[in-house]
Amino acid sequence: MFDLFGDFSPDELQAIADDDLANRIKNILIVESVAGTLNDLTPEQIRMYDEAVEGR
């Protein structure tokens, strides 16, 4: 599970800008959706994915 807020105090949490909060949530959703997709790939597709990521 991701730790969205680290060790922020309640006051620090309230000070997080809406766009920063939205960006944190968006990034977590992206990671979780990609991780779920990777579970459904064949070994060949995983190899192709790994090659594409390494080439970045």
mmCIF entry with sequence, helices, sheets and N, C-alpha, C, O atoms, coordinates in Angstrom:
data_MODEL
# 
_entry.id   MODEL 
# 
_entity.id                         1 
_entity.type                       polymer 
_entity.pdbx_number_of_molecules   1 
# 
_entity_poly.entity_id                      1 
_entity_poly.type                           'polypeptide(L)' 
_entity_poly.nstd_linkage                   no 
_entity_poly.nstd_monomer                   no 
_entity_poly.pdbx_seq_one_letter_code       MFDLFGDFSPDELQAIADDDLANRIKNILIVESVAGTLNDLTPEQIRMYDEAVEGR 
_entity_poly.pdbx_seq_one_letter_code_can   MFDLFGDFSPDELQAIADDDLANRIKNILIVESVAGTLNDLTPEQIRMYDEAVEGR 
_entity_poly.pdbx_strand_id                 A 
# 
loop_
_entity_poly_seq.entity_id 
_entity_poly_seq.num 
_entity_poly_seq.mon_id 
_entity_poly_seq.hetero 
1 1  MET n 
1 2  PHE n 
1 3  ASP n 
1 4  LEU n 
1 5  PHE n 
1 6  GLY n 
1 7  ASP n 
1 8  PHE n 
1 9  SER n 
1 10 PRO n 
1 11 ASP n 
1 12 GLU n 
1 13 LEU n 
1 14 GLN n 
1 15 ALA n 
1 16 ILE n 
1 17 ALA n 
1 18 ASP n 
1 19 ASP n 
1 20 ASP n 
1 21 LEU n 
1 22 ALA n 
1 23 ASN n 
1 24 ARG n 
1 25 ILE n 
1 26 LYS n 
1 27 ASN n 
1 28 ILE n 
1 29 LEU n 
1 30 ILE n 
1 31 VAL n 
1 32 GLU n 
1 33 SER n 
1 34 VAL n 
1 35 ALA n 
1 36 GLY n 
1 37 THR n 
1 38 LEU n 
1 39 ASN n 
1 40 ASP n 
1 41 LEU n 
1 42 THR n 
1 43 PRO n 
1 44 GLU n 
1 45 GLN n 
1 46 ILE n 
1 47 ARG n 
1 48 MET n 
1 49 TYR n 
1 50 ASP n 
1 51 GLU n 
1 52 ALA n 
1 53 VAL n 
1 54 GLU n 
1 55 GLY n 
1 56 ARG n 
# 
_struct_asym.id          A 
_struct_asym.entity_id   1 
# 
loop_
_struct_conf.conf_type_id 
_struct_conf.id 
_struct_conf.pdbx_PDB_helix_id 
_struct_conf.beg_label_comp_id 
_struct_conf.beg_label_asym_id 
_struct_conf.beg_label_seq_id 
_struct_conf.pdbx_beg_PDB_ins_code 
_struct_conf.end_label_comp_id 
_struct_conf.end_label_asym_id 
_struct_conf.end_label_seq_id 
_struct_conf.pdbx_end_PDB_ins_code 
_struct_conf.beg_auth_comp_id 
_struct_conf.beg_auth_asym_id 
_struct_conf.beg_auth_seq_id 
_struct_conf.end_auth_comp_id 
_struct_conf.end_auth_asym_id 
_struct_conf.end_auth_seq_id 
_struct_conf.pdbx_PDB_helix_class 
_struct_conf.details 
_struct_conf.pdbx_PDB_helix_length 
HELX_P HELX_P1 AA1 PRO A 10 ? ALA A 15 ? PRO A 10 ALA A 15 1 ? 6  
HELX_P HELX_P2 AA2 ASP A 18 ? LEU A 38 ? ASP A 18 LEU A 38 1 ? 21 
HELX_P HELX_P3 AA3 PRO A 43 ? GLU A 54 ? PRO A 43 GLU A 54 1 ? 12 
# 
_struct_conf_type.id          HELX_P 
_struct_conf_type.criteria    ? 
_struct_conf_type.reference   ? 
# 
loop_
_atom_site.group_PDB 
_atom_site.id 
_atom_site.type_symbol 
_atom_site.label_atom_id 
_atom_site.label_alt_id 
_atom_site.label_comp_id 
_atom_site.label_asym_id 
_atom_site.label_entity_id 
_atom_site.label_seq_id 
_atom_site.pdbx_PDB_ins_code 
_atom_site.Cartn_x 
_atom_site.Cartn_y 
_atom_site.Cartn_z 
_atom_site.occupancy 
_atom_site.B_iso_or_equiv 
_atom_site.pdbx_formal_charge 
_atom_site.auth_seq_id 
_atom_site.auth_comp_id 
_atom_site.auth_asym_id 
_atom_site.auth_atom_id 
_atom_site.pdbx_PDB_model_num 
ATOM 1   N N  . MET A 1 1  ? 0.835  -1.174  0.000   1.00 0.00 ? 1  MET A N  1 
ATOM 2   C CA . MET A 1 1  ? 0.000  0.000   0.000   1.00 0.00 ? 1  MET A CA 1 
ATOM 3   C C  . MET A 1 1  ? 0.886  1.245   0.000   1.00 0.00 ? 1  MET A C  1 
ATOM 4   O O  . MET A 1 1  ? 1.951  1.263   0.617   1.00 0.00 ? 1  MET A O  1 
ATOM 5   N N  . PHE A 1 2  ? 0.443  2.254   -0.681  1.00 0.00 ? 2  PHE A N  1 
ATOM 6   C CA . PHE A 1 2  ? 1.193  3.494   -0.762  1.00 0.00 ? 2  PHE A CA 1 
ATOM 7   C C  . PHE A 1 2  ? 0.925  4.376   0.439   1.00 0.00 ? 2  PHE A C  1 
ATOM 8   O O  . PHE A 1 2  ? -0.165 4.364   1.011   1.00 0.00 ? 2  PHE A O  1 
ATOM 9   N N  . ASP A 1 3  ? 1.928  5.132   0.809   1.00 0.00 ? 3  ASP A N  1 
ATOM 10  C CA . ASP A 1 3  ? 1.787  6.105   1.882   1.00 0.00 ? 3  ASP A CA 1 
ATOM 11  C C  . ASP A 1 3  ? 1.635  7.475   1.225   1.00 0.00 ? 3  ASP A C  1 
ATOM 12  O O  . ASP A 1 3  ? 2.617  8.099   0.823   1.00 0.00 ? 3  ASP A O  1 
ATOM 13  N N  . LEU A 1 4  ? 0.400  7.926   1.124   1.00 0.00 ? 4  LEU A N  1 
ATOM 14  C CA . LEU A 1 4  ? 0.116  9.192   0.443   1.00 0.00 ? 4  LEU A CA 1 
ATOM 15  C C  . LEU A 1 4  ? 0.754  10.391  1.118   1.00 0.00 ? 4  LEU A C  1 
ATOM 16  O O  . LEU A 1 4  ? 1.172  11.334  0.447   1.00 0.00 ? 4  LEU A O  1 
ATOM 17  N N  . PHE A 1 5  ? 0.831  10.361  2.420   1.00 0.00 ? 5  PHE A N  1 
ATOM 18  C CA . PHE A 1 5  ? 1.144  11.588  3.138   1.00 0.00 ? 5  PHE A CA 1 
ATOM 19  C C  . PHE A 1 5  ? 2.372  11.510  4.024   1.00 0.00 ? 5  PHE A C  1 
ATOM 20  O O  . PHE A 1 5  ? 2.680  12.472  4.728   1.00 0.00 ? 5  PHE A O  1 
ATOM 21  N N  . GLY A 1 6  ? 3.075  10.400  4.007   1.00 0.00 ? 6  GLY A N  1 
ATOM 22  C CA . GLY A 1 6  ? 4.285  10.298  4.816   1.00 0.00 ? 6  GLY A CA 1 
ATOM 23  C C  . GLY A 1 6  ? 3.993  10.548  6.274   1.00 0.00 ? 6  GLY A C  1 
ATOM 24  O O  . GLY A 1 6  ? 3.045  9.999   6.835   1.00 0.00 ? 6  GLY A O  1 
ATOM 25  N N  . ASP A 1 7  ? 4.791  11.359  6.869   1.00 0.00 ? 7  ASP A N  1 
ATOM 26  C CA . ASP A 1 7  ? 4.654  11.661  8.292   1.00 0.00 ? 7  ASP A CA 1 
ATOM 27  C C  . ASP A 1 7  ? 4.128  13.077  8.518   1.00 0.00 ? 7  ASP A C  1 
ATOM 28  O O  . ASP A 1 7  ? 4.600  13.778  9.413   1.00 0.00 ? 7  ASP A O  1 
ATOM 29  N N  . PHE A 1 8  ? 3.162  13.499  7.717   1.00 0.00 ? 8  PHE A N  1 
ATOM 30  C CA . PHE A 1 8  ? 2.597  14.833  7.873   1.00 0.00 ? 8  PHE A CA 1 
ATOM 31  C C  . PHE A 1 8  ? 1.770  14.917  9.148   1.00 0.00 ? 8  PHE A C  1 
ATOM 32  O O  . PHE A 1 8  ? 1.087  13.965  9.524   1.00 0.00 ? 8  PHE A O  1 
ATOM 33  N N  . SER A 1 9  ? 1.840  16.052  9.795   1.00 0.00 ? 9  SER A N  1 
ATOM 34  C CA . SER A 1 9  ? 0.963  16.315  10.940  1.00 0.00 ? 9  SER A CA 1 
ATOM 35  C C  . SER A 1 9  ? -0.420 16.688  10.401  1.00 0.00 ? 9  SER A C  1 
ATOM 36  O O  . SER A 1 9  ? -0.557 16.986  9.215   1.00 0.00 ? 9  SER A O  1 
ATOM 37  N N  . PRO A 1 10 ? -1.442 16.675  11.255  1.00 0.00 ? 10 PRO A N  1 
ATOM 38  C CA . PRO A 1 10 ? -2.775 17.092  10.789  1.00 0.00 ? 10 PRO A CA 1 
ATOM 39  C C  . PRO A 1 10 ? -2.771 18.495  10.183  1.00 0.00 ? 10 PRO A C  1 
ATOM 40  O O  . PRO A 1 10 ? -3.454 18.733  9.186   1.00 0.00 ? 10 PRO A O  1 
ATOM 41  N N  . ASP A 1 11 ? -2.020 19.422  10.762  1.00 0.00 ? 11 ASP A N  1 
ATOM 42  C CA . ASP A 1 11 ? -1.952 20.787  10.205  1.00 0.00 ? 11 ASP A CA 1 
ATOM 43  C C  . ASP A 1 11 ? -1.297 20.791  8.831   1.00 0.00 ? 11 ASP A C  1 
ATOM 44  O O  . ASP A 1 11 ? -1.732 21.512  7.933   1.00 0.00 ? 11 ASP A O  1 
ATOM 45  N N  . GLU A 1 12 ? -0.251 19.983  8.667   1.00 0.00 ? 12 GLU A N  1 
ATOM 46  C CA . GLU A 1 12 ? 0.409  19.903  7.371   1.00 0.00 ? 12 GLU A CA 1 
ATOM 47  C C  . GLU A 1 12 ? -0.505 19.275  6.324   1.00 0.00 ? 12 GLU A C  1 
ATOM 48  O O  . GLU A 1 12 ? -0.505 19.684  5.163   1.00 0.00 ? 12 GLU A O  1 
ATOM 49  N N  . LEU A 1 13 ? -1.285 18.279  6.743   1.00 0.00 ? 13 LEU A N  1 
ATOM 50  C CA . LEU A 1 13 ? -2.229 17.654  5.814   1.00 0.00 ? 13 LEU A CA 1 
ATOM 51  C C  . LEU A 1 13 ? -3.241 18.656  5.302   1.00 0.00 ? 13 LEU A C  1 
ATOM 52  O O  . LEU A 1 13 ? -3.557 18.667  4.112   1.00 0.00 ? 13 LEU A O  1 
ATOM 53  N N  . GLN A 1 14 ? -3.744 19.483  6.172   1.00 0.00 ? 14 GLN A N  1 
ATOM 54  C CA . GLN A 1 14 ? -4.738 20.477  5.763   1.00 0.00 ? 14 GLN A CA 1 
ATOM 55  C C  . GLN A 1 14 ? -4.142 21.530  4.836   1.00 0.00 ? 14 GLN A C  1 
ATOM 56  O O  . GLN A 1 14 ? -4.859 22.178  4.074   1.00 0.00 ? 14 GLN A O  1 
ATOM 57  N N  . ALA A 1 15 ? -2.821 21.695  4.909   1.00 0.00 ? 15 ALA A N  1 
ATOM 58  C CA . ALA A 1 15 ? -2.164 22.711  4.084   1.00 0.00 ? 15 ALA A CA 1 
ATOM 59  C C  . ALA A 1 15 ? -1.814 22.206  2.686   1.00 0.00 ? 15 ALA A C  1 
ATOM 60  O O  . ALA A 1 15 ? -1.384 22.994  1.845   1.00 0.00 ? 15 ALA A O  1 
ATOM 61  N N  . ILE A 1 16 ? -1.990 20.907  2.418   1.00 0.00 ? 16 ILE A N  1 
ATOM 62  C CA . ILE A 1 16 ? -1.675 20.372  1.091   1.00 0.00 ? 16 ILE A CA 1 
ATOM 63  C C  . ILE A 1 16 ? -2.645 20.975  0.076   1.00 0.00 ? 16 ILE A C  1 
ATOM 64  O O  . ILE A 1 16 ? -3.862 20.922  0.252   1.00 0.00 ? 16 ILE A O  1 
ATOM 65  N N  . ALA A 1 17 ? -2.094 21.538  -0.971  1.00 0.00 ? 17 ALA A N  1 
ATOM 66  C CA . ALA A 1 17 ? -2.911 22.155  -2.016  1.00 0.00 ? 17 ALA A CA 1 
ATOM 67  C C  . ALA A 1 17 ? -3.742 21.087  -2.724  1.00 0.00 ? 17 ALA A C  1 
ATOM 68  O O  . ALA A 1 17 ? -3.308 19.944  -2.868  1.00 0.00 ? 17 ALA A O  1 
ATOM 69  N N  . ASP A 1 18 ? -4.918 21.465  -3.156  1.00 0.00 ? 18 ASP A N  1 
ATOM 70  C CA . ASP A 1 18 ? -5.809 20.529  -3.839  1.00 0.00 ? 18 ASP A CA 1 
ATOM 71  C C  . ASP A 1 18 ? -5.149 19.896  -5.057  1.00 0.00 ? 18 ASP A C  1 
ATOM 72  O O  . ASP A 1 18 ? -5.297 18.696  -5.290  1.00 0.00 ? 18 ASP A O  1 
ATOM 73  N N  . ASP A 1 19 ? -4.417 20.699  -5.839  1.00 0.00 ? 19 ASP A N  1 
ATOM 74  C CA . ASP A 1 19 ? -3.790 20.135  -7.036  1.00 0.00 ? 19 ASP A CA 1 
ATOM 75  C C  . ASP A 1 19 ? -2.669 19.164  -6.680  1.00 0.00 ? 19 ASP A C  1 
ATOM 76  O O  . ASP A 1 19 ? -2.444 18.197  -7.408  1.00 0.00 ? 19 ASP A O  1 
ATOM 77  N N  . ASP A 1 20 ? -1.963 19.399  -5.578  1.00 0.00 ? 20 ASP A N  1 
ATOM 78  C CA . ASP A 1 20 ? -0.941 18.465  -5.130  1.00 0.00 ? 20 ASP A CA 1 
ATOM 79  C C  . ASP A 1 20 ? -1.590 17.160  -4.675  1.00 0.00 ? 20 ASP A C  1 
ATOM 80  O O  . ASP A 1 20 ? -1.112 16.075  -5.006  1.00 0.00 ? 20 ASP A O  1 
ATOM 81  N N  . LEU A 1 21 ? -2.662 17.266  -3.928  1.00 0.00 ? 21 LEU A N  1 
ATOM 82  C CA . LEU A 1 21 ? -3.384 16.088  -3.469  1.00 0.00 ? 21 LEU A CA 1 
ATOM 83  C C  . LEU A 1 21 ? -3.923 15.282  -4.661  1.00 0.00 ? 21 LEU A C  1 
ATOM 84  O O  . LEU A 1 21 ? -3.806 14.057  -4.700  1.00 0.00 ? 21 LEU A O  1 
ATOM 85  N N  . ALA A 1 22 ? -4.510 15.985  -5.619  1.00 0.00 ? 22 ALA A N  1 
ATOM 86  C CA . ALA A 1 22 ? -5.038 15.317  -6.814  1.00 0.00 ? 22 ALA A CA 1 
ATOM 87  C C  . ALA A 1 22 ? -3.918 14.620  -7.585  1.00 0.00 ? 22 ALA A C  1 
ATOM 88  O O  . ALA A 1 22 ? -4.113 13.518  -8.097  1.00 0.00 ? 22 ALA A O  1 
ATOM 89  N N  . ASN A 1 23 ? -2.754 15.249  -7.670  1.00 0.00 ? 23 ASN A N  1 
ATOM 90  C CA . ASN A 1 23 ? -1.621 14.661  -8.377  1.00 0.00 ? 23 ASN A CA 1 
ATOM 91  C C  . ASN A 1 23 ? -1.127 13.403  -7.666  1.00 0.00 ? 23 ASN A C  1 
ATOM 92  O O  . ASN A 1 23 ? -0.804 12.412  -8.320  1.00 0.00 ? 23 ASN A O  1 
ATOM 93  N N  . ARG A 1 24 ? -1.066 13.432  -6.344  1.00 0.00 ? 24 ARG A N  1 
ATOM 94  C CA . ARG A 1 24 ? -0.660 12.251  -5.580  1.00 0.00 ? 24 ARG A CA 1 
ATOM 95  C C  . ARG A 1 24 ? -1.615 11.091  -5.837  1.00 0.00 ? 24 ARG A C  1 
ATOM 96  O O  . ARG A 1 24 ? -1.185 9.961   -6.070  1.00 0.00 ? 24 ARG A O  1 
ATOM 97  N N  . ILE A 1 25 ? -2.895 11.375  -5.792  1.00 0.00 ? 25 ILE A N  1 
ATOM 98  C CA . ILE A 1 25 ? -3.901 10.333  -5.998  1.00 0.00 ? 25 ILE A CA 1 
ATOM 99  C C  . ILE A 1 25 ? -3.839 9.804   -7.424  1.00 0.00 ? 25 ILE A C  1 
ATOM 100 O O  . ILE A 1 25 ? -3.920 8.595   -7.645  1.00 0.00 ? 25 ILE A O  1 
ATOM 101 N N  . LYS A 1 26 ? -3.695 10.703  -8.390  1.00 0.00 ? 26 LYS A N  1 
ATOM 102 C CA . LYS A 1 26 ? -3.604 10.296  -9.797  1.00 0.00 ? 26 LYS A CA 1 
ATOM 103 C C  . LYS A 1 26 ? -2.420 9.362   -10.013 1.00 0.00 ? 26 LYS A C  1 
ATOM 104 O O  . LYS A 1 26 ? -2.546 8.347   -10.697 1.00 0.00 ? 26 LYS A O  1 
ATOM 105 N N  . ASN A 1 27 ? -1.276 9.698   -9.437  1.00 0.00 ? 27 ASN A N  1 
ATOM 106 C CA . ASN A 1 27 ? -0.088 8.864   -9.606  1.00 0.00 ? 27 ASN A CA 1 
ATOM 107 C C  . ASN A 1 27 ? -0.285 7.485   -9.003  1.00 0.00 ? 27 ASN A C  1 
ATOM 108 O O  . ASN A 1 27 ? 0.158  6.490   -9.578  1.00 0.00 ? 27 ASN A O  1 
ATOM 109 N N  . ILE A 1 28 ? -0.932 7.411   -7.872  1.00 0.00 ? 28 ILE A N  1 
ATOM 110 C CA . ILE A 1 28 ? -1.188 6.110   -7.248  1.00 0.00 ? 28 ILE A CA 1 
ATOM 111 C C  . ILE A 1 28 ? -2.141 5.287   -8.110  1.00 0.00 ? 28 ILE A C  1 
ATOM 112 O O  . ILE A 1 28 ? -1.938 4.086   -8.285  1.00 0.00 ? 28 ILE A O  1 
ATOM 113 N N  . LEU A 1 29 ? -3.170 5.920   -8.645  1.00 0.00 ? 29 LEU A N  1 
ATOM 114 C CA . LEU A 1 29 ? -4.111 5.200   -9.501  1.00 0.00 ? 29 LEU A CA 1 
ATOM 115 C C  . LEU A 1 29 ? -3.426 4.670   -10.750 1.00 0.00 ? 29 LEU A C  1 
ATOM 116 O O  . LEU A 1 29 ? -3.722 3.564   -11.202 1.00 0.00 ? 29 LEU A O  1 
ATOM 117 N N  . ILE A 1 30 ? -2.516 5.452   -11.307 1.00 0.00 ? 30 ILE A N  1 
ATOM 118 C CA . ILE A 1 30 ? -1.778 5.014   -12.500 1.00 0.00 ? 30 ILE A CA 1 
ATOM 119 C C  . ILE A 1 30 ? -0.934 3.788   -12.175 1.00 0.00 ? 30 ILE A C  1 
ATOM 120 O O  . ILE A 1 30 ? -0.950 2.805   -12.915 1.00 0.00 ? 30 ILE A O  1 
ATOM 121 N N  . VAL A 1 31 ? -0.203 3.846   -11.076 1.00 0.00 ? 31 VAL A N  1 
ATOM 122 C CA . VAL A 1 31 ? 0.655  2.718   -10.700 1.00 0.00 ? 31 VAL A CA 1 
ATOM 123 C C  . VAL A 1 31 ? -0.180 1.465   -10.460 1.00 0.00 ? 31 VAL A C  1 
ATOM 124 O O  . VAL A 1 31 ? 0.179  0.377   -10.911 1.00 0.00 ? 31 VAL A O  1 
ATOM 125 N N  . GLU A 1 32 ? -1.288 1.619   -9.754  1.00 0.00 ? 32 GLU A N  1 
ATOM 126 C CA . GLU A 1 32 ? -2.120 0.457   -9.464  1.00 0.00 ? 32 GLU A CA 1 
ATOM 127 C C  . GLU A 1 32 ? -2.745 -0.119  -10.730 1.00 0.00 ? 32 GLU A C  1 
ATOM 128 O O  . GLU A 1 32 ? -2.867 -1.337  -10.856 1.00 0.00 ? 32 GLU A O  1 
ATOM 129 N N  . SER A 1 33 ? -3.142 0.739   -11.668 1.00 0.00 ? 33 SER A N  1 
ATOM 130 C CA . SER A 1 33 ? -3.748 0.217   -12.897 1.00 0.00 ? 33 SER A CA 1 
ATOM 131 C C  . SER A 1 33 ? -2.707 -0.487  -13.764 1.00 0.00 ? 33 SER A C  1 
ATOM 132 O O  . SER A 1 33 ? -3.007 -1.514  -14.373 1.00 0.00 ? 33 SER A O  1 
ATOM 133 N N  . VAL A 1 34 ? -1.493 0.048   -13.828 1.00 0.00 ? 34 VAL A N  1 
ATOM 134 C CA . VAL A 1 34 ? -0.430 -0.604  -14.602 1.00 0.00 ? 34 VAL A CA 1 
ATOM 135 C C  . VAL A 1 34 ? -0.058 -1.926  -13.948 1.00 0.00 ? 34 VAL A C  1 
ATOM 136 O O  . VAL A 1 34 ? 0.133  -2.924  -14.643 1.00 0.00 ? 34 VAL A O  1 
ATOM 137 N N  . ALA A 1 35 ? 0.048  -1.951  -12.623 1.00 0.00 ? 35 ALA A N  1 
ATOM 138 C CA . ALA A 1 35 ? 0.395  -3.191  -11.932 1.00 0.00 ? 35 ALA A CA 1 
ATOM 139 C C  . ALA A 1 35 ? -0.664 -4.257  -12.194 1.00 0.00 ? 35 ALA A C  1 
ATOM 140 O O  . ALA A 1 35 ? -0.320 -5.421  -12.400 1.00 0.00 ? 35 ALA A O  1 
ATOM 141 N N  . GLY A 1 36 ? -1.922 -3.892  -12.190 1.00 0.00 ? 36 GLY A N  1 
ATOM 142 C CA . GLY A 1 36 ? -2.986 -4.847  -12.479 1.00 0.00 ? 36 GLY A CA 1 
ATOM 143 C C  . GLY A 1 36 ? -2.918 -5.355  -13.901 1.00 0.00 ? 36 GLY A C  1 
ATOM 144 O O  . GLY A 1 36 ? -3.188 -6.529  -14.157 1.00 0.00 ? 36 GLY A O  1 
ATOM 145 N N  . THR A 1 37 ? -2.566 -4.497  -14.817 1.00 0.00 ? 37 THR A N  1 
ATOM 146 C CA . THR A 1 37 ? -2.446 -4.884  -16.217 1.00 0.00 ? 37 THR A CA 1 
ATOM 147 C C  . THR A 1 37 ? -1.286 -5.853  -16.413 1.00 0.00 ? 37 THR A C  1 
ATOM 148 O O  . THR A 1 37 ? -1.400 -6.814  -17.174 1.00 0.00 ? 37 THR A O  1 
ATOM 149 N N  . LEU A 1 38 ? -0.179 -5.607  -15.733 1.00 0.00 ? 38 LEU A N  1 
ATOM 150 C CA . LEU A 1 38 ? 0.990  -6.469  -15.889 1.00 0.00 ? 38 LEU A CA 1 
ATOM 151 C C  . LEU A 1 38 ? 0.701  -7.898  -15.439 1.00 0.00 ? 38 LEU A C  1 
ATOM 152 O O  . LEU A 1 38 ? 1.292  -8.841  -15.965 1.00 0.00 ? 38 LEU A O  1 
ATOM 153 N N  . ASN A 1 39 ? -0.185 -8.066  -14.491 1.00 0.00 ? 39 ASN A N  1 
ATOM 154 C CA . ASN A 1 39 ? -0.526 -9.411  -14.018 1.00 0.00 ? 39 ASN A CA 1 
ATOM 155 C C  . ASN A 1 39 ? -1.177 -10.254 -15.112 1.00 0.00 ? 39 ASN A C  1 
ATOM 156 O O  . ASN A 1 39 ? -1.127 -11.482 -15.050 1.00 0.00 ? 39 ASN A O  1 
ATOM 157 N N  . ASP A 1 40 ? -1.779 -9.625  -16.097 1.00 0.00 ? 40 ASP A N  1 
ATOM 158 C CA . ASP A 1 40 ? -2.495 -10.338 -17.152 1.00 0.00 ? 40 ASP A CA 1 
ATOM 159 C C  . ASP A 1 40 ? -1.649 -10.593 -18.404 1.00 0.00 ? 40 ASP A C  1 
ATOM 160 O O  . ASP A 1 40 ? -2.137 -11.190 -19.363 1.00 0.00 ? 40 ASP A O  1 
ATOM 161 N N  . LEU A 1 41 ? -0.400 -10.152 -18.403 1.00 0.00 ? 41 LEU A N  1 
ATOM 162 C CA . LEU A 1 41 ? 0.438  -10.309 -19.593 1.00 0.00 ? 41 LEU A CA 1 
ATOM 163 C C  . LEU A 1 41 ? 1.042  -11.701 -19.683 1.00 0.00 ? 41 LEU A C  1 
ATOM 164 O O  . LEU A 1 41 ? 1.286  -12.368 -18.678 1.00 0.00 ? 41 LEU A O  1 
ATOM 165 N N  . THR A 1 42 ? 1.272  -12.113 -20.917 1.00 0.00 ? 42 THR A N  1 
ATOM 166 C CA . THR A 1 42 ? 1.987  -13.365 -21.161 1.00 0.00 ? 42 THR A CA 1 
ATOM 167 C C  . THR A 1 42 ? 3.481  -13.113 -20.941 1.00 0.00 ? 42 THR A C  1 
ATOM 168 O O  . THR A 1 42 ? 3.906  -11.958 -20.906 1.00 0.00 ? 42 THR A O  1 
ATOM 169 N N  . PRO A 1 43 ? 4.280  -14.167 -20.792 1.00 0.00 ? 43 PRO A N  1 
ATOM 170 C CA . PRO A 1 43 ? 5.735  -13.964 -20.648 1.00 0.00 ? 43 PRO A CA 1 
ATOM 171 C C  . PRO A 1 43 ? 6.336  -13.162 -21.806 1.00 0.00 ? 43 PRO A C  1 
ATOM 172 O O  . PRO A 1 43 ? 7.223  -12.337 -21.589 1.00 0.00 ? 43 PRO A O  1 
ATOM 173 N N  . GLU A 1 44 ? 5.869  -13.393 -23.013 1.00 0.00 ? 44 GLU A N  1 
ATOM 174 C CA . GLU A 1 44 ? 6.373  -12.635 -24.171 1.00 0.00 ? 44 GLU A CA 1 
ATOM 175 C C  . GLU A 1 44 ? 6.008  -11.157 -24.044 1.00 0.00 ? 44 GLU A C  1 
ATOM 176 O O  . GLU A 1 44 ? 6.837  -10.289 -24.316 1.00 0.00 ? 44 GLU A O  1 
ATOM 177 N N  . GLN A 1 45 ? 4.795  -10.872 -23.639 1.00 0.00 ? 45 GLN A N  1 
ATOM 178 C CA . GLN A 1 45 ? 4.371  -9.484  -23.473 1.00 0.00 ? 45 GLN A CA 1 
ATOM 179 C C  . GLN A 1 45 ? 5.155  -8.805  -22.348 1.00 0.00 ? 45 GLN A C  1 
ATOM 180 O O  . GLN A 1 45 ? 5.496  -7.627  -22.457 1.00 0.00 ? 45 GLN A O  1 
ATOM 181 N N  . ILE A 1 46 ? 5.439  -9.530  -21.279 1.00 0.00 ? 46 ILE A N  1 
ATOM 182 C CA . ILE A 1 46 ? 6.243  -8.980  -20.179 1.00 0.00 ? 46 ILE A CA 1 
ATOM 183 C C  . ILE A 1 46 ? 7.644  -8.648  -20.674 1.00 0.00 ? 46 ILE A C  1 
ATOM 184 O O  . ILE A 1 46 ? 8.199  -7.606  -20.323 1.00 0.00 ? 46 ILE A O  1 
ATOM 185 N N  . ARG A 1 47 ? 8.223  -9.537  -21.495 1.00 0.00 ? 47 ARG A N  1 
ATOM 186 C CA . ARG A 1 47 ? 9.551  -9.268  -22.067 1.00 0.00 ? 47 ARG A CA 1 
ATOM 187 C C  . ARG A 1 47 ? 9.526  -7.996  -22.898 1.00 0.00 ? 47 ARG A C  1 
ATOM 188 O O  . ARG A 1 47 ? 10.422 -7.159  -22.779 1.00 0.00 ? 47 ARG A O  1 
ATOM 189 N N  . MET A 1 48 ? 8.512  -7.843  -23.738 1.00 0.00 ? 48 MET A N  1 
ATOM 190 C CA . MET A 1 48 ? 8.381  -6.648  -24.574 1.00 0.00 ? 48 MET A CA 1 
ATOM 191 C C  . MET A 1 48 ? 8.215  -5.396  -23.713 1.00 0.00 ? 48 MET A C  1 
ATOM 192 O O  . MET A 1 48 ? 8.795  -4.353  -24.011 1.00 0.00 ? 48 MET A O  1 
ATOM 193 N N  . TYR A 1 49 ? 7.426  -5.502  -22.651 1.00 0.00 ? 49 TYR A N  1 
ATOM 194 C CA . TYR A 1 49 ? 7.229  -4.370  -21.741 1.00 0.00 ? 49 TYR A CA 1 
ATOM 195 C C  . TYR A 1 49 ? 8.560  -3.990  -21.085 1.00 0.00 ? 49 TYR A C  1 
ATOM 196 O O  . TYR A 1 49 ? 8.924  -2.814  -21.045 1.00 0.00 ? 49 TYR A O  1 
ATOM 197 N N  . ASP A 1 50 ? 9.284  -4.993  -20.570 1.00 0.00 ? 50 ASP A N  1 
ATOM 198 C CA . ASP A 1 50 ? 10.554 -4.734  -19.922 1.00 0.00 ? 50 ASP A CA 1 
ATOM 199 C C  . ASP A 1 50 ? 11.532 -4.057  -20.873 1.00 0.00 ? 50 ASP A C  1 
ATOM 200 O O  . ASP A 1 50 ? 12.236 -3.128  -20.476 1.00 0.00 ? 50 ASP A O  1 
ATOM 201 N N  . GLU A 1 51 ? 11.584 -4.508  -22.116 1.00 0.00 ? 51 GLU A N  1 
ATOM 202 C CA . GLU A 1 51 ? 12.465 -3.898  -23.107 1.00 0.00 ? 51 GLU A CA 1 
ATOM 203 C C  . GLU A 1 51 ? 12.070 -2.449  -23.386 1.00 0.00 ? 51 GLU A C  1 
ATOM 204 O O  . GLU A 1 51 ? 12.932 -1.583  -23.537 1.00 0.00 ? 51 GLU A O  1 
ATOM 205 N N  . ALA A 1 52 ? 10.782 -2.195  -23.453 1.00 0.00 ? 52 ALA A N  1 
ATOM 206 C CA . ALA A 1 52 ? 10.326 -0.827  -23.709 1.00 0.00 ? 52 ALA A CA 1 
ATOM 207 C C  . ALA A 1 52 ? 10.659 0.095   -22.541 1.00 0.00 ? 52 ALA A C  1 
ATOM 208 O O  . ALA A 1 52 ? 11.064 1.240   -22.742 1.00 0.00 ? 52 ALA A O  1 
ATOM 209 N N  . VAL A 1 53 ? 10.488 -0.402  -21.331 1.00 0.00 ? 53 VAL A N  1 
ATOM 210 C CA . VAL A 1 53 ? 10.777 0.429   -20.150 1.00 0.00 ? 53 VAL A CA 1 
ATOM 211 C C  . VAL A 1 53 ? 12.273 0.685   -20.033 1.00 0.00 ? 53 VAL A C  1 
ATOM 212 O O  . VAL A 1 53 ? 12.689 1.799   -19.715 1.00 0.00 ? 53 VAL A O  1 
ATOM 213 N N  . GLU A 1 54 ? 13.085 -0.338  -20.289 1.00 0.00 ? 54 GLU A N  1 
ATOM 214 C CA . GLU A 1 54 ? 14.539 -0.175  -20.208 1.00 0.00 ? 54 GLU A CA 1 
ATOM 215 C C  . GLU A 1 54 ? 15.052 0.792   -21.267 1.00 0.00 ? 54 GLU A C  1 
ATOM 216 O O  . GLU A 1 54 ? 16.073 1.448   -21.058 1.00 0.00 ? 54 GLU A O  1 
ATOM 217 N N  . GLY A 1 55 ? 14.368 0.891   -22.386 1.00 0.00 ? 55 GLY A N  1 
ATOM 218 C CA . GLY A 1 55 ? 14.793 1.768   -23.465 1.00 0.00 ? 55 GLY A CA 1 
ATOM 219 C C  . GLY A 1 55 ? 14.468 3.230   -23.231 1.00 0.00 ? 55 GLY A C  1 
ATOM 220 O O  . GLY A 1 55 ? 14.887 4.089   -24.007 1.00 0.00 ? 55 GLY A O  1 
ATOM 221 N N  . ARG A 1 56 ? 13.736 3.523   -22.184 1.00 0.00 ? 56 ARG A N  1 
ATOM 222 C CA . ARG A 1 56 ? 13.354 4.920   -21.906 1.00 0.00 ? 56 ARG A CA 1 
ATOM 223 C C  . ARG A 1 56 ? 14.516 5.736   -21.599 1.00 0.00 ? 56 ARG A C  1 
ATOM 224 O O  . ARG A 1 56 ? 14.380 6.932   -21.341 1.00 0.00 ? 56 ARG A O  1 
# 
